[in-house]
Amino acid sequence: MRISSVQNYYCAPYTNNKTVQNKNLHQNASNTITSGVGYIKNLPGYKFYPQINFTGVQSSAVALAKKIPLEDRLASVLQVVQQGDVVVIADTLKTAQKSLKEVSSSFHNIIKRLFFIEDDGLKASLALFKNHNNELEAFNPNSFPFTLKSGDSTYNMKHGDSFYLVPDDVLQFNGTELKIKDKPLTDLSLYRKIFVRSFDFSNEVNPVIRRQNQKSIYSILQTLSGKGKKLSFSDVGGQDDVIDALKKGILYPIRYPEAYRNSIVNHGYILYGPPGTGKTLIAQALANETNAEFIKLNGLEMESKWVGESEENWRKLFDTARENQPAIIFIDEFDAVAKKRGGIDVYGDKVTNQLLTLMSDIEKNGDDIFVITATNRLDMLDSAITRSGRFGKHIEVKAPDTQEAVLKIFEIHTKNKQLADDFPKEKIAAELLKIKATGADIAHIVNGANERAFERAGIYTKMENGTFKPEDIDNLRITCEDFQEAIKDFSGANRKNSRRPVGFVNLNNKN
C-alpha cells in the first residue's frame, strides 16, 4: 500500500535540543499519518529525538521511523524477541535473506520468527539470534570483520563468527557504532510495526518440533528394548541400480533442494516387478535415509462402498503428507487403484482422476511429497498415470540374476545368524540362484534353515522339557545341510502350489 505523505503536521520546533512552547500551534488530535499499518498519532521523536525535523515535513511514516537511531529501533525489537527468534539488519530484504543463508548453519534452534530492520546507511548486515538459553548471539555474515567492545575487552568478529551480547556492548563496523541496549530512549512499541517487518513461522515449525519430540521419546523406548533399528539401503541387497535411481530422484532433492532449483523434480514413481523382490523394503529404506514421514498403505485400503468417500480418503491422505513434509507415500498393489479407465467401473475412474489431480497439485505447489507405487502388472495401469509427469518414472525391481547379488542378499539375512565355520556361502548362493529365489524367498529359506538347526540340536525338545538354557543358542551353528534341506522344502512347496495352465487338452498327447 502506498503511504500518504504528511500534510500540515505541526509540532514544536527544536532549538538546542529543547522544545520551544508556542500556544498558537495546532494541537488537534486529527493531525495523523496514514500508513499501511494504521493511523499513527504523534510519531516517536517528538520529544526524544530532536535530530528529526517534523516541521512542514513531506515524508512517509517509514522514512521518518528510519531517522530514529538504529540502536533504539533494535532495542525496541529486542524487547519482544523470544527463544528461536532472529533479528536481521540490512539495507534490503534480499540482502537480509542472503545474510541468513551465510550463517543459518550456525543456529542451534529452529527459526520460529524473523524480524527485519531496514537501514539504508548501514552498509553491512547483522544477524542476531535468541538461543535456547535465552542468550542473544550476534553473527557476522559480511566478508569484512566486526569489532566487539564489551567492557574493557575488545574482540574481532570474522566472517561467520558469533559472540554473545549483553547490554552496553558496542559493535563497530565500516565506521558505524551500534550499541546494544535493553530498552530504547522512549517506548516505541506503538510504532514498532513501522520500522520492522516480522515473519512468523510458528504454525509451520511447532508441529515439526512436536513430531520430532515424539519420535525422540519413542526412540528411547526402542533403545531400552533393544529393538527398532532403522532399515537402511545397506539392508537391501541385489538392487543397486534401483537404489541409485531413487537416490538421484528422491533422496538428493530432499537433502539438497538448492541444487534442484532449476530442475524438474519427479514426484511419482512406479516400482514394478514380480512379488518378493523387495519393493516395499526399498521404499521403507528410502524413507529412513531421507528422514521423511513414511505413509504405507495398500491401494484397496482407501476404497469405500459409499460414492465419493474414496476420493475424500485420498484427499485426506495427501493433506496429511503435506502437513508432515518431507513425506513419502508408498502405495502397494497400485494396479488395484489406477487401473485403466473407460470400463464399467465408473467409481474407479473417479478415484483415478482424483489421484491425477492430487499429483498435479504436488507438482504445481512444489511440495516435498513423493509417491512411490508398487505393482506386479505395469500393463494394467491407466496411460494417464504412466505418462511423463505424475508417475512418469518407472523402475523395474527384478529378482536377483547373478550369484553375487544372491550372495549379498543371503549375507544380509544371515548377518545375525551363526553359521558353521566351514559354511560354503558360494555353494548355497549358487543353489538359490538356480531355483530363481527372490529376496523374500531367501529370507524364508534362511528362516527354514534356522528351524532345521533348532530341530537337529534338540532345542524344541529342551523347550518342551523345560531344560532349555540361553547357552544352547550361543552354541548353535547352522550347517550347509540345514540350508539344503530348507531349499528342498521350499522347492517342494512351490511345486505343490503350482497349477496346470487353463486350456484345451491335447488328447493325442499321452505324456
N, C-alpha and C positions, 0 to 999 in steps of 0.2 A: 504494500500500500504506500502511495506517495504521502509524505508527511508535509502538512501545510506549513507555510512559513509563519513566523511570528509577526503579528500586526499590532503596532502601538502597545508594546509591552513596557509598562512604566515601572521603574523601581529606582530606589535611591542610588545616585551615582557614588563612586568611591573616590575618596581623596585621602592619600596616605594611609590606606588600609582602614579607614574609619568611615562609617556611613554618615552622610550629611542629611539632616532632617529637613523635609520640605512638606509642609502641611497641605500644599496645593496638588501634590501628586495623587493620581488616581489610586484608590485602594479597593477598587471593585473586584470582588472575587471572580467575576466573569472573565477577567483577563487571563485566559488559559491557553495552553498549547495543545493543538490536536495532533496526536501521533498514532502510530499503528497499535499502541498498547493501551490506549485510553486517554482520558483527559487528565492532564497533569498541571497542578497549580503550583506556582512559585518554585521553579526548578531549583535544585541544590546549587549552592554558590552565592545565594542571595546575601548571606551574612558571613559565610566562612571562606569563600574563595574569591577574593577581590580581584584576582587576575582575569576573571571572566566579566566582560562588559556586556550587560544586558540592555543598556540604553539604546533604543532605536534599532535593536538587532533584527536582522532578516535572515534567520537560520533555522535549521531543524532542531528538534529536541535531541536527536542523536549527536549532531555536531556540537551542541552545547555540552552534552554529557561527556564528550571526549575531552573537553577542556578541564574537567575535574582531574586532579593529579592521579596518575595511574596507580600509585600506591594506595590511595583511598578507595578507588574502584575495586582493586584487588582485595583490600581488607574487607570491603562490604561483601564480596562474593565468598571469601573465606569464612564469614560468619555463618553461612548456610551449607558449607561443604561438609559432607559426611564420608564415612569409610567407603572406599570404592569409587569416589568421585574424582574427576580430573578437571583441572583448570588449564586452559591453553591461552597464551597471549601471543598474538601475531598481527601482521598488518592485514591479512585476508584469511578467510575461512579455508581457502585452498592451501595456503601456507601452513595453517594450523594442522590440517589433515596430514600434510607431508611430514611435519614435525612429529606428530604422534606415531607415524609409521617408523620413524627413526628410533624411537625409544620404547615402543609398546612392549617389546620382548623383555624389557627390564621390570615391567609391572608384575607384582606378585598377587594381584587381585583382579577379578573381572571388573571391567569398567561398567558401572551402573548409570552414572550421569556424567555428562560433559558440559562444561561451561566455557564459552569462548568470549574473550575480551579483545575487541579490536582496538589497535593502537597504530595509527599511521606512521608516527615518527619513531617507533621503537627500533626499526632496522635490525631486528633479531626476533627469535622465537623463544618461548619459555613454557615448559610443561610442569605443572605441579600436581602431585598425586597424594591423596589421603589414604595411607595404607591400613592394613588390618589392625595395627597397633594404635590407630588414630593419630599417627605422626604424619607431618607434612614433609614430603620429599620434593626436591627440585631436580629436574633433568635438563641437561644442556643438549638440545638436538642440533645445534649450529656447528659449522665447521671451525669456528674460532672459539677460543676459551673464554670462560667467565671467571670472575674473581669473587669469592665469597668472603665477606668480613663478618666474623662472629666474635663479638667481644674484642679481645686483644689479638685474636688469631686471624690469619689470612690463608685462604685455600684457593687453589687453582682448579677449576672445573673444565676438563677437556670434553671433547665431543662424546656424548653418550654417558658421561659421568653423572652420578646423582649424589646429593647431600641432603641431610635432614636440616630443616629450617625451624627456627624459633623466632618469636617477636624480637625486633630490633636488629636482626641480621640484615646485611646490605649486600645486594648483588650488583656487580659492576660489569658492564659490557658495552663496547662501542661508544664510550664516553657517557653512558647513561648509568645513573644510580637508582636502584629500586629498593626501597626499604620495606621490610616485612613488618606489618602492623597487625595487631589483634583486633583493631576496630578503626574505622575511618574518623576523620576530624568531626564529622557530623553524621547523623543517621541517614543513610542513603537507601534504606530498604524500600521505600515507596517508589523509588526511581531506578531500582536495580535492573528492571526489565528493559530499560532504555539502553544501557551500556553493556549488557551481557546477553548472549544468546545461549539458551540451555537446550540440551538434548537428553531426554530421559529414556534409558534403555531398560528400565526395571522390569517392564512387562515381559521382555524377551529373556532377560538374564535370570530373574528369580526362579522360573520353572526349571531352567538348566541347573541351577545350584541345588534345588530340591532333589532333582533326579540324581545328580552326582552324589549327593549326600546319602541318598537311599542305596545307591549302588555300593558306596564305600562301606556302609553298615552291613549290607548283605555279604560283601566280600570278607568281612571279619568272621561272620558265621561260617563261610566256606573254608576259611583258613583254619578255624578251630576244628572243623570236622575233617580236615584233610582232603576235602573234595573241591570240585568246582574249577579245575584247571581249564582255562580258556582254550578252545580249539583254535589252531593257527594253520597257516599254509604248510608248515612243516609236518602236520599230521595228515596231510593229503598226499598220497603217493601216485605216481604214474600219470599225473595230469599237469605237467609243467607248462604245456602250451596254453591250456585253459587258464591256468593261474596267471600266466604272463599277460594274456589278453585282458583279464579282469583288473589286474594291477594298473595297466595303462588306461583302461576305460573308466574305472571307478575309484580305485584306491588313490592314485595320484591326483585326480581332480579334487578329491575331498581333502587330501593333505596339503596340496599346493594350488589353491584356487587362483592365485595371482598368475600362474603360468598359463592358465586357460582362458584369460580374459578375452582373447581374440579368436578363440576356437569354439567350434560347435561340439558340445558335450552330449553324448547319447545317454539317455536316462532309462531306456528299456532294453533288456537283454533276454534272449531265449536260449536256454541250455537244453540241447536235445541229444538223445541217445538212449540206448537200452537201459532197463532198470538195473539198479545196483552199481552204477558206475561212479557214484559219489556226487551227484548234482547238488543234493541238499547239503552234504558235508562241505562242499566248496563254498556255497553261499554263506553258511554259518561261519566258516573260517574267514571269509572276506569281511563280514560284519565285525568280527572281533579285531581284525587287522586295522580296520578304519575307525574303530571305537564308535561305530554308528549304532543307532537304535535298530534292532532286528525284529521284524514282524514276519512271522512264518505262518502260512495257512494253506489249506487245501482249497482249491477253487470252489468245490461244492459246498464248503462251509458257509459261503456267503449267499447261497441261494435261499430263497424263501418261497413258500407257496402263495403268498399274498402279492398281488400285482403291485409293482413299484417299490416294494420293500427291498428287493435285491439291489436295485440301483442306489437306494439310500444307504444300504450297508457298505457299498463300495465308496460312496462319498465320505462316510464317517471314517472309514479306514484310512483314506488319503488325508483327511483332516488331522487324524492322529499322527500320521507320519510328518505332516507339515509342522505340527507343534513340537516335534521331537527331532528336528533336523540336527545333523545329518541322519538320514534314515534309509534302511534297505528293506524293501518289501519282497519277500520270497513267496511265489505262488506255485505250488506243486500241482501236477495234473492240469496244466493250463489248457489243454485241449478240451477239457470239460466246460470251460468258461468261454473261450474265444473261438469257438468252432465257426465254421463258415456260415455266413448269413444267407437268407433267402429261402430257407426251408419252412416247415410248418411251425417251428418253434419261434414265434414272434417275440415272446418274452425274452428268450435267449438273445435274440437280435438286439433288444433294447439294452441288455447288460453289456454286450459287446460295444454298442455305441457309447454307453456311459463310460466304459473303460478307456475308449479312444479319446473322449473329451477330457477325462482326468489326466491322461498322459500329455495331451496338448497344453493343459493348464500348467503342468510342471515345467515344460519347455518354455512356455511364454513367461512365467514368473521367475525362471532361473532358480527353482527350488533345489536344495541339496537332497533330493529324493531319487533313489534309483530302484527300479523294479526289475527283479530277476525272476524269470519264469522257467519252469521245467516241464518238459513233455517228452513222451516216447513217440509221438506222432506229429511231427512238424507239418506233414501234408494235410492234416485236418484243420489247421488254423486258418482263420479268415485272412484274405490277401491284404486287407487294410491294416491288420495287426502286424503282419510280417514285412510290410514295405519300409523303405528308409524313413527315419524318424520313428516316433513311438517305440516300436520294438524292432528296430532295424538291424540290431546286432545279433547274429545267430552264431552260437559257438557249439560245436559238436563235442560231446563228452563221451569218448569211446572206452570200451573195455581195454585193459592193458594188452598190448600186442607184441611186446618184447619181453624177454626174460629179465632184463634189467628193470623194467617198470614193475613187473610182478614181484621181483625181489624187494624192491623198495616198499611196496605195499605190505608185503609179508613182514618186513622188519618193523614197520610202524605198528602192526597189530601184535607183534611178539616182543616188543621192547620191554614190557612189564612181565613177561613170562620167562621162566628159567629153562633153557634148552640144554640138552645133553652136550657135554664138552666136544664130542665128535660129530655134532649135528651137521648134516650136509645141506646147507641152505640152498645152494645152487641146484642140487638134485630135486629138492622139493619144489623150487620155483619153476623148474622145467616141467614137472608133472602138473603144476597148477596152470601153466601156460597151455599145456596140451589139452586140458579139459575146458579151456577158454573161460577160466574163472574171473568174475568181476571183483571189484573191491569188496562189495558186500559178501560175495561168495567166499573170498579169502578170510574175511572176518569170521564167517560162520564155520569154516573148516578149522581155523585156529581154536575156536571155542570147543569144537568137537574133539580135537586132539587133546585139549586140556582135560576134558571129561574122561577121555580114554585113559589118560595118565592117572587120574583120580581112581578109576576102576582098577587099573593094574597095580597101583600102590596100596590098595585096600583102604583108601581114605573114606569111602562111603560106608564100608563095614565098621570102621572105627567110630564114625559119626553115629551109626546105628547102635553100637555097643556103649557109647559114651566114653570111649577111651581116646578120642581124638585130642591131639595136642598141636599147638602152633608150629612146633618143630617139624611136624610131619610135612607141612607145606614148605618149610625152609629147605628141607632135604629132597623135595620132589624135583625131578627133571623130566621134561617132555622129550621123548625119543623120536627118531625117524619113523619107527614102526607105528607109533601113535598117530603120526600125521598120515601115513599111508592108509591106515585103517579109516581115518576120518575122511580122506579123499574118496576111498571106496564107498563109504556110507553115503557121501554126498552125491556121487555119480549114480549110485543105485536109486537113490530117492528121486533124482531128476529123470531117470528113465521111467520110473513108475508114474510120475506126474505128467509125462508127455502123452499126447493123444494122437490118434491117426488123423490125417487130414480129411476134410469133408469132400466127397466127390463120388463119381461113379466107380464101381468096382469092375475091374477088368476080369471077366470070367475065364478068359483064356490064360491068365497069369496064375499059375499054380504055386508060385513062390509065396 
